[in-house]
Amino acid sequence: MARIKLVGVIGAALFLSATLPGCALQEEAARDPSPEHADITANVQTVLRQHSELSPPNELYVSSHGGVAYLSGLVATPLQRDSAQALAEGVPGVRAVVSSVATEQ
């Protein structure tokens, strides 16, 4: 019976030693986005700025992770919201767009 407990403890220790470093890497990646993420974010922001209908007083915010561009903010119309999403989808490196952009109308 003592052998079974020892095997269980060793198994748990091996499991934790294998998974905890992965957790630390994920946390580190979340705190320090890779240049790829920064490049995608900057490229989406650049594309959005090139369209005057999306400029202030509209407020659009962009972040990205793993090829997914996240849009948030407030625009005046549903057409502007849809336009921002379509423009972001066309940026190289963007695999998907998640939009939580709200409209005033």
PASEBA-1860 file (N, C-alpha, C; in nm, 3 decimals):
! residues 105
1> MARIKLVG> 0.082/-0.118/0.000/0.000/0.000/0.000/0.087/0.126/0.000 ~ 0.197/0.123/0.074/0.289/0.237/0.076/0.348/0.260/-0.062 ~ 0.370/0.153/-0.138/0.423/0.165/-0.273/0.325/0.238/-0.364 ~ 0.197/0.211/-0.349/0.095/0.278/-0.431/0.095/0.428/-0.401 ~ 0.103/0.467/-0.275/0.106/0.608/-0.239/0.230/0.675/-0.296 ~ 0.344/0.607/-0.289/0.468/0.662/-0.341/0.459/0.684/-0.491 ~ 0.403/0.590/-0.564/0.387/0.603/-0.708/0.294/0.720/-0.739 ~ 0.188/0.735/-0.660/0.096/0.847/-0.680/0.163/0.981/-0.657
9> VIGAALFL> 0.246/0.990/-0.555/0.316/1.113/-0.524/0.417/1.144/-0.634 ~ 0.491/1.043/-0.677/0.589/1.063/-0.785/0.518/1.104/-0.914 ~ 0.407/1.039/-0.943/0.331/1.074/-1.064/0.282/1.218/-1.059 ~ 0.231/1.260/-0.944/0.184/1.398/-0.930/0.300/1.496/-0.945 ~ 0.415/1.463/-0.887/0.532/1.550/-0.898/0.578/1.561/-1.043 ~ 0.579/1.451/-1.115/0.619/1.454/-1.256/0.520/1.536/-1.339 ~ 0.393/1.519/-1.311/0.290/1.594/-1.383/0.310/1.744/-1.362 ~ 0.326/1.785/-1.236/0.344/1.927/-1.205/0.471/1.982/-1.266
17> SATLPGCA> 0.579/1.905/-1.261/0.705/1.955/-1.316/0.697/1.971/-1.468 ~ 0.612/1.892/-1.531/0.596/1.903/-1.676/0.503/2.016/-1.716 ~ 0.403/2.046/-1.634/0.303/2.146/-1.673/0.334/2.286/-1.624 ~ 0.396/2.301/-1.510/0.421/2.434/-1.456/0.512/2.520/-1.544 ~ 0.618/2.466/-1.603/0.698/2.550/-1.692/0.617/2.603/-1.810 ~ 0.525/2.523/-1.862/0.439/2.569/-1.971/0.350/2.683/-1.929 ~ 0.300/2.676/-1.807/0.217/2.785/-1.754/0.299/2.912/-1.744 ~ 0.422/2.901/-1.698/0.508/3.018/-1.685/0.535/3.080/-1.821
25> LQEEAARD> 0.556/2.998/-1.923/0.580/3.050/-2.057/0.458/3.122/-2.110 ~ 0.338/3.068/-2.086/0.217/3.133/-2.132/0.200/3.268/-2.063 ~ 0.226/3.274/-1.933/0.215/3.401/-1.861/0.316/3.502/-1.914 ~ 0.437/3.456/-1.942/0.540/3.545/-1.994/0.500/3.599/-2.130 ~ 0.444/3.515/-2.215/0.401/3.558/-2.348/0.289/3.661/-2.338 ~ 0.200/3.645/-2.243/0.091/3.740/-2.226/0.143/3.875/-2.179 ~ 0.247/3.876/-2.095/0.303/4.001/-2.045/0.390/4.069/-2.150 ~ 0.459/3.992/-2.231/0.556/4.046/-2.326/0.522/3.996/-2.465
33> PSPEHADI> 0.431/4.066/-2.535/0.392/4.018/-2.667/0.510/4.016/-2.764 ~ 0.512/3.917/-2.849/0.622/3.906/-2.945/0.613/4.017/-3.048 ~ 0.724/4.045/-3.115/0.722/4.149/-3.219/0.618/4.122/-3.327 ~ 0.591/3.994/-3.353/0.490/3.961/-3.453/0.355/4.021/-3.414 ~ 0.319/4.008/-3.286/0.192/4.063/-3.240/0.194/4.215/-3.250 ~ 0.305/4.274/-3.213/0.318/4.420/-3.219/0.309/4.467/-3.364 ~ 0.370/4.392/-3.455/0.365/4.429/-3.597/0.223/4.421/-3.651 ~ 0.153/4.314/-3.617/0.014/4.299/-3.664/-0.071/4.412/-3.609
41> TANVQTVL> -0.057/4.441/-3.481/-0.134/4.550/-3.420/-0.104/4.682/-3.490 ~ 0.023/4.711/-3.511/0.061/4.836/-3.578/0.009/4.842/-3.721 ~ 0.014/4.730/-3.792/-0.035/4.728/-3.930/-0.186/4.750/-3.937 ~ -0.260/4.691/-3.845/-0.405/4.712/-3.843/-0.435/4.858/-3.810 ~ -0.364/4.914/-3.713/-0.385/5.055/-3.678/-0.356/5.146/-3.797 ~ -0.251/5.116/-3.870/-0.215/5.196/-3.987/-0.324/5.192/-4.092 ~ -0.376/5.074/-4.119/-0.483/5.060/-4.219/-0.607/5.136/-4.176 ~ -0.643/5.125/-4.049/-0.762/5.196/-4.000/-0.745/5.347/-4.008
49> RQHSELSP> -0.624/5.397/-3.979/-0.598/5.542/-3.985/-0.606/5.597/-4.127 ~ -0.588/5.513/-4.226/-0.592/5.556/-4.365/-0.735/5.584/-4.413 ~ -0.833/5.556/-4.331/-0.973/5.576/-4.368/-1.035/5.683/-4.280 ~ -1.057/5.800/-4.340/-1.102/5.916/-4.264/-1.236/5.894/-4.196 ~ -1.320/5.807/-4.251/-1.450/5.782/-4.187/-1.437/5.712/-4.052 ~ -1.318/5.659/-4.024/-1.294/5.591/-3.897/-1.213/5.676/-3.799 ~ -1.179/5.798/-3.840/-1.099/5.885/-3.754/-1.186/5.951/-3.647 ~ -1.124/6.022/-3.552/-1.202/6.085/-3.445/-1.313/6.173/-3.502
57> PNELYVSS> -1.425/6.175/-3.435/-1.448/6.138/-3.297/-1.466/5.988/-3.272 ~ -1.457/5.905/-3.376/-1.459/5.760/-3.354/-1.337/5.720/-3.273 ~ -1.353/5.618/-3.191/-1.241/5.568/-3.111/-1.228/5.418/-3.136 ~ -1.118/5.381/-3.200/-1.092/5.240/-3.227/-0.961/5.199/-3.161 ~ -0.964/5.085/-3.095/-0.846/5.030/-3.028/-0.818/4.892/-3.086 ~ -0.690/4.861/-3.100/-0.649/4.736/-3.162/-0.546/4.667/-3.073 ~ -0.562/4.537/-3.059/-0.457/4.453/-3.001/-0.458/4.323/-3.079 ~ -0.354/4.244/-3.064/-0.351/4.117/-3.136/-0.275/4.013/-3.056
65> HGGVAYLS> -0.309/3.890/-3.084/-0.240/3.778/-3.021/-0.265/3.654/-3.106 ~ -0.160/3.586/-3.141/-0.172/3.463/-3.217/-0.241/3.479/-3.352 ~ -0.221/3.593/-3.416/-0.282/3.616/-3.546/-0.427/3.662/-3.539 ~ -0.479/3.682/-3.419/-0.616/3.730/-3.402/-0.609/3.877/-3.364 ~ -0.677/3.961/-3.443/-0.684/4.103/-3.414/-0.810/4.129/-3.333 ~ -0.795/4.200/-3.223/-0.907/4.235/-3.136/-0.936/4.384/-3.151 ~ -1.058/4.415/-3.195/-1.099/4.553/-3.213/-1.198/4.590/-3.103 ~ -1.183/4.710/-3.050/-1.279/4.760/-2.953/-1.291/4.910/-2.973
73> GLVATPLQ> -1.390/4.968/-2.909/-1.407/5.112/-2.918/-1.550/5.149/-2.955 ~ -1.564/5.272/-3.007/-1.695/5.328/-3.039/-1.688/5.401/-3.171 ~ -1.780/5.371/-3.261/-1.793/5.440/-3.388/-1.936/5.489/-3.402 ~ -1.959/5.575/-3.501/-2.090/5.638/-3.515/-2.196/5.545/-3.576 ~ -2.156/5.459/-3.670/-2.257/5.381/-3.742/-2.217/5.233/-3.752 ~ -2.316/5.147/-3.776/-2.286/5.006/-3.801/-2.197/4.986/-3.925 ~ -2.214/5.072/-4.025/-2.132/5.061/-4.146/-1.984/5.085/-4.112 ~ -1.956/5.181/-4.025/-1.818/5.206/-3.984/-1.762/5.087/-3.905
81> RDSAQALA> -1.843/5.028/-3.820/-1.799/4.910/-3.744/-1.764/4.796/-3.839 ~ -1.852/4.772/-3.937/-1.829/4.664/-4.034/-1.708/4.693/-4.122 ~ -1.689/4.820/-4.156/-1.574/4.859/-4.237/-1.444/4.835/-4.162 ~ -1.440/4.870/-4.035/-1.320/4.848/-3.953/-1.286/4.700/-3.947 ~ -1.387/4.617/-3.929/-1.362/4.473/-3.922/-1.312/4.420/-4.055 ~ -1.373/4.462/-4.165/-1.330/4.414/-4.297/-1.188/4.459/-4.328 ~ -1.154/4.583/-4.293/-1.018/4.631/-4.316/-0.917/4.550/-4.235 ~ -0.949/4.523/-4.110/-0.858/4.445/-4.025/-0.839/4.304/-4.080
89> EGVPGVRA> -0.945/4.245/-4.132/-0.937/4.109/-4.188/-0.843/4.103/-4.308 ~ -0.824/4.216/-4.378/-0.738/4.219/-4.496/-0.591/4.242/-4.467 ~ -0.556/4.263/-4.342/-0.415/4.290/-4.307/-0.337/4.158/-4.306 ~ -0.221/4.155/-4.372/-0.139/4.033/-4.373/-0.105/3.988/-4.231 ~ -0.118/3.859/-4.207/-0.089/3.802/-4.076/-0.210/3.787/-3.987 ~ -0.320/3.857/-4.022/-0.443/3.846/-3.943/-0.520/3.723/-3.989 ~ -0.537/3.628/-3.897/-0.612/3.506/-3.928/-0.760/3.521/-3.896 ~ -0.791/3.606/-3.798/-0.929/3.627/-3.757/-0.939/3.761/-3.687
97> VVSSVATE> -1.061/3.814/-3.682/-1.087/3.940/-3.614/-1.199/3.919/-3.514 ~ -1.176/3.963/-3.392/-1.279/3.962/-3.289/-1.312/4.108/-3.260 ~ -1.434/4.146/-3.288/-1.472/4.286/-3.274/-1.575/4.304/-3.163 ~ -1.546/4.396/-3.075/-1.643/4.438/-2.975/-1.666/4.588/-2.990 ~ -1.657/4.637/-3.113/-1.678/4.778/-3.142/-1.827/4.808/-3.129 ~ -1.858/4.910/-3.051/-1.997/4.951/-3.031/-2.029/5.067/-3.126 ~ -2.158/5.088/-3.150/-2.202/5.199/-3.235/-2.294/5.292/-3.157 ~ -2.293/5.418/-3.197/-2.380/5.516/-3.134/-2.524/5.502/-3.182
105> Q> -2.546/5.443/-3.298/-2.680/5.427/-3.353/-2.736/5.290/-3.324
END
